[in-house]
């Protein structure tokens, strides 16, 4: 899914930039590059998990994921 969105955003960005819609094309290009960054991070992480090696990840994606951390201490006192 992420790959499909990346390809579509790249196509739309190129079309808009060729039609001189700079703001729309630039925004779509930034979105596409963000998805490329996420794809590369996921591929590297999966590769390292399969090999059993440690991967600390890209600092940008680690910073983004730190904003949305899950609470692993789901102990409810009811």
PyMOL commands that set and color helices and strands:
alter all, ss='L'
color gray80, all
select helices_A, chain A and resi 2-18+22-51+59-67
alter helices_A, ss='H'
color red, helices_A
deselect
rebuild
show_as cartoon
